[in-house]
Amino acid sequence: ADGITEMLITNLAKLSTLKVISRTSVMRFKNTKLLLTEIATTLGVGAVLEGTVSRLNNGLRVTAQLIDARDDTHLWAETFERPFTEVLRLQDEVTRAIASHVGERLSPRDEERLSRSAAVLPEAMDAYLKARHHWSFRSRGDFEMAILYYQRAIDLEPGCALFHAGLGNTYIFMGLYGLLRPIAAFDEAEQHGRQALLADPSSEGAQHVLAAVRLFRDWDLVGARDDLETVHHLLPGDPVICLTLAGAHTAQRDFERAVELMRRSVELDPLDGGMQMNLGDHLVMAGRHDEGVRQLETTVAQYPHLQRARVRLARALVQSGRADSALELLEDAPLIAGTALEVEAARAYVQAAAGDRDGAHRCHQRALELSGDQAFPPLQEAEIHAWLGNREAAFDYLDRALDERTGWMIFLDLEPAFDSLRNDKRYRALRARIRA
């Protein structure tokens, strides 16, 4: 049911005039006792689609109803029974029915897309739905489970673009989060993006994966931005595409467009703490520092267990001369499995930025010990050494980050740790490898 919910959201979001809230936000209301009007107000929508999914012997029964949130009246209701092999066709039928009842005129492209879904093996679709479920949590363990399920779906249906694009997108995030070596993750993403495009040349998911690879691995900022604008035009309601495109614009210092895209992303997924955090990041990089700090503070307050938001806020605080507040924030970090390294590395950054060499060295050493067999990200090493004035070490680790194709290198010019290096010819040579 969760997987089909997400697939319907994805399908509806492709209709250009509808604002459709993303899965992360809507799933918070699964089995809720809140009134529908309260849910609609929280999400900022005028209608709610609700329903149930039941397994039959060899298929599914989906009941769906569209409800006007203003007066709780039914706009439309229908029951669908289809073989499990036709779940993709089923979601297209539901999408078409809803579009007609909200006055959405389908474009010829939408009509063509909604009529081309192929039958898939039930076992493959089951694996795909489980992969999407795990992907939505975006932790190391869940990404790894998503990869296993995506791979099972691909083994059963190697020619399905949907499966390859989903796996490619997973590798993009793992590379950006430092959960895999970036170059290896982005290479895997490219391979599956190309497989998806071979299976379906019109696959928006494949186009997004390949554009993300072009941005984060190839650092082709102009080409990636243009590709992402094309995909965004095709899928204006996808918050992840808005996020990726915002990154391309921020890297080129088009901050107004980047913040606009991030606000749109938050509007589409208002209860996703990660999107809230990324809005704060982009505001900070845009030079709207106080506004960005306030956004990150709000995110930490609303999502206290989102450790990455706490780390981003600490970095922003020390950059504005509030090292004590940054360290206090990190000392109060709740103990969450798998995040100790991230917090300790942030402490090292804060201490280094504040000029506390001894404190930075102690935190840095603890972070290295916590990393164990996992390589400490070279870009973070470079930041710490740059703050401490260790120019040679900083350039050495920046070179390693380049060799690793670290995705965050596109924001190099916006990282204050490297301000002291910018007049060095080595920095200019290094920067030239990132195509603006």
N, C-alpha and C positions, 0 to 999 in steps of 0.2 A: 504493500500500500504506500509506504514512504517513497519507494522508487517511482511508482506510477504518478504519485503526486508531483514529484520533481520533474518528471518527463512532461506532464501537462503544463507545469509552470514554464518550462523551457519552450514548449510549443507556442503557448499563448504569448510569451514575451517576444516572439518573432513578428507578431502583428504590430505594425509600426505605431498605431494610434492608441494602443492600450498601455497603461502602466500596470505591470504585474509584479507583485512583491515576490522576492526570491525565497528559496526553500529555507534558508537558515532562519529567517524571521518567522515564516508561517508555521514551521514545525514546532515552535514554542507553544502553539495553541492546540496541539494535538491532545485530545481527551480533556480539554479545559472545561471549566464550569462557568467561564465568563460568558456574558451575553454577546450575541453576534454584533450588536451595535458597538459594544466596548472594544471588541477585536478590530472592527473596521476603523474605529477612531484611532486606535493605537497604530495601525498600519497605514492610515491615511488613504483608505480606499472607499469606493462607493458601492461595491458589491462583493460578495463572498461566494466562492464555489466550494461546496462541501459534498462529501459522499462517502461511500464505502467500497471496499474491494473484497470479493469472496472468491476462493478457489472452487471450481467445479472439478469433475473428474479429469477432464482434459482441457480445461480452459478457465476463464474468468468471468465473473459477473461484476460489473461496475455500475453502481447507482450514483447519479450526480444530480445536484440541484444548484441553481444559481439564484441567490437571494439578494434583493435590494436592501442594503444596510440601513437606509433611511427609515423604512417603515416595516422591515422584516417580512416583506411580501415575496412570493416566489415568482421569479421571472421565467423559469424554465426548469423542467425536471425530466429525466429519462433514465432508462435502464438499458445497459448494453451487455450482451453475452457473446463472447467470441472465443475461439480456440486460443490457447496460450501462444501459439505460433504467430497470432495476428495482433499481439499487444501493441505494436507500433501503429498498425492501421486503426486500432481502437482509439488510441490517443488522438489521431488525426480526425476521426469522426467526432469526438467530443469537442475538439478545438473548433471544427467547422460549425458545429451546432451552437456553441457559445458565441462565436463571432456573429452569427446571424441574429442572435437574440439581444445583442448589445449594439446592434446597428453598425457593426464593423464590416466595411466592404473589402473583401479579399482581393488583393492584386493578382494579376495573372501569374506572377512568380509564386505567391502564396498558394494559389490553386494548384499549380504544378507540383509544388513541394508536398502538399497534403495528399497528393494522389500517387506518390512514388514510393511510399514505405514498403519495404519488402518483408516477406515472412522470415522469421528466424526461429531456430530451434528453441524450445522452451528452456532447456538447461542453460543455453547461452544467455537468454534474456534474464533468467534468474541470477546468473553470475554477474551480469552487468548491473542489475538493480542493487545487488549487495555491494558491488564496487562503489557505486554512487553514494550509497549510505555511508560507507566508511570514509570516502573522500571528504564528505561534508564536515567531518570533525577536525581535519587538517592537523593531526598529530603524527609523529613518526610511526607509531604502531598502526594507526589507521591508514596512513598512506601505504604502508607495506602490505596491509590486508587488501587495500584497493588494487594494488598492482597484481596480487595473486588472483583476485577475482576477474580483473580485466583480462589477464593473460588466459585464464580458463575460457572466458567468453570468446576470445580471439582464436584459441585452439579449436573451438567448436564451430565458429563462424569466421574464418580468416578474411573474408571479403566484406565485412561489415564496417563501414566508415565510422559509425557511431562509437564502436568499441575502440578502434585505434585512436580516434581523437581524444576519447576519455583517458586512455592510458598516456598519451602524449602530454596532456594537460597535467596529469599527476606528476610526471617527471619534471615539468617546468617548475612546479611548486617545490618539489624536493630539492631541486638545484638552487632555487632562490633562498630556501630556508636553511641551506647548508646541511641537509640530511643525506646528500650524496655529493660526490665531487661534481662541481658545476659542469665541467666539460663533458663528463660521462652522462650526466642527467640530460643536458641539452642535446647531446648527440642522439640519445635514445628518443627524446621528444621529437626531434626532426625525423627520425626513421619512421615513427608511427604517424606523424603528421603527413608524410609523403604516402604512406600506405593508405591512410584515410582518403587522401586526395585521388589516389588511383582508383579506389573503390567508388568514390562519388566526387567528381570534379567540382560540384557545387556545394560541398560540405563546408558550412561556416565554421564548424569546430576545427576542421583541418586547417583552414585559413588562419584561424586565431593562433593555433599552436605554432605554425610556421612563422607567423609574424612575431610571436613572442621569442622564438629562437633567434630571429633576425635582430631583435632588439637586445636581448640579454646575453647572447653568445657572440653574435657577430658585431654588435655595437654599431650597426648601421642605423643611426638615429632617424635620418630622413626617410629612408626606404621603409623602415619598420613603422614609422608614424603613418605614412601614406597607406600601407597595407592595413594597419589597424583601423584607420578612419573608414576604409572600405568595409571591413567586417562590422564595425560599429554601426554603419549605415544599414547593414543587413539585419543586425541584431541590436537595435537600440536599447532593448530592455534587459540586456545581460550585464549584471554589475561587475563580473570578473573582466569582461572586455573593457568596460569603462575604466576599471582599475589599471589594466595594462596600458591602455591608451593614455591615461593620465601620467603614467611613468615616462612615456615617450615625450610628452609635452614638457614635463618638468625637466627632463634631461636637456632639453633645448631652451630652457628658461622661458617657455611660454606658460607662465605661472597662472595667468587668468583662466586659460582654457583648462589647465590641469585641475585647478580647484573646482571649476564648474563641473568637470567630469566626476570628481570625487564626491561632490555634493549629490550629483545624480545617482552615483553608486550607493550612497547612504540612503537616499530616497527609495531606491529599489530594494534595499535590504536593511531596513532601519534598525533591526535588532541584532545585526552581525557586528560583534565587537571588533573584529578584524578590519572591517570597512571603516568603522569609526576611528580606529587607530590610524589607518592609512590617511584619512582626511587630515588628522593632526600632523602627520609626517609631512604631507605636501604643503600644508600651511607654513610649517617651520622652514622648509626648504625654499618656499616662496618669499621668505623674509618677513612674513607676518607672524613673528615669533610669539608674541603674547597671545594672539588668537590661537596659534597652534598648541601652546602649553595648556590653555584653557580647555581645548578640545581633548587633549590627551588626559588631563586631570579628570574630565567628565567620564572618559572611557574607563579609566582605572577604577573610578568610583562605582560605575555600573557593572564592570566585569573584573572584580578583584582577582580572579584566578587566571586572567589573561596576562601571563607573565611578560609576553613580548611587548604589550602596551606599557607595562611598568618600566621596562628597560628603555623604551623609546622616550618616555617622559623623563627619566633620569638623565639621559643624554641631553635632552633639550634644556633641562634645568641647569645643568652645569655649564652649558654654553652661554647661559644668561647670567653666570656668576653666582648661582645658587647651589654650590657644591654640597653644603650641609643638608639642604632639603633633598637633593638627589640621593645622597648616601642614606639618609633616614628612610626614604622611600624604598630603597633596595634592602635595608636591614629588616623592614617590615614585610618583605615579600613572603607570601605563604609558601610552605614547602610543597611543591608539586613535582611529581616524578618526572625526571628527564629535563628539568629546567635549571638545575644547580649550576651547570657550566655557563649557561646564558647569563645568569645573574652575576656570577663571579667575574665573567668577562666584562660585564657592564660596570661593576665596581672598579675594575682596573682602569677602564676608560675614564670614569669620573675622577678617580684619584690622579690619574695622569693629567687630565685637563685642568685640574685644580692645582697642579704643580707639586703634589705630594709624591715625590719619587719613591720613598720607602713604602708608603701605602700601596702605590701602584705596583711596585715590584712584588710585594706580598700577594696581592690579589691576582696578579698575572701568573705567579707561580702556582697558586691554588687552581687557577683555571686550567693551566697546562696539565696539572696532575689529574684533574677531573676529566680532561679530554681523553686520557688513556690512549687506546689504539686509534681513536678518532682524531684526525688532524685538526689542529686549531686553525680556524679560518685565517688565511694570510692577510686579508684586508683588515681584519680586526687587529692583528699583530702590527700592521703598518700604522694604524691609527694611534695605538698606544705608544709606539716608538716615536712617532712624529710629535705627539704632545710632549714627550719627555726630551725632545731635542736630539734624539739618536738618528740623525739624518741617514747615515749609511744603512742602518738596519731597516729604517722605514722604506728606503728605495728598494732594498733587497726584497722585502715582503710585497711591495707594490708590483715588482716584476713577477713574483710568484703568483700574485692574484691575477695578473694579466695572462700568464701561462695557463692558469686554471680556468680562464674565461669566466671569472666571477661576475655575476649579473649586475651587482650593485656598482660596478665600476662606471656605469653610465652617469652616476651621481657624484663622481669624483670631485668636480669643481665646486660642489655645494657642501662638501664636508669641511668644517672649520679646522679639523685636526691638521689638514694639509696646507693651511694658509702660509705657514713658514717655508714650504717647499716650492711654492709656485714660481719663484724667480729663478729657480735652478734649471739649467738647460736639460737635465735629466727628466724633470717633471714635464717640461714642454715636449720632449721627445716621446715620453710615455703617453701624454695626453693626445698626441697626434695619431696614436693607434686607435683611438675611439672616434669614429667618423661622425662629425656633426652635420 
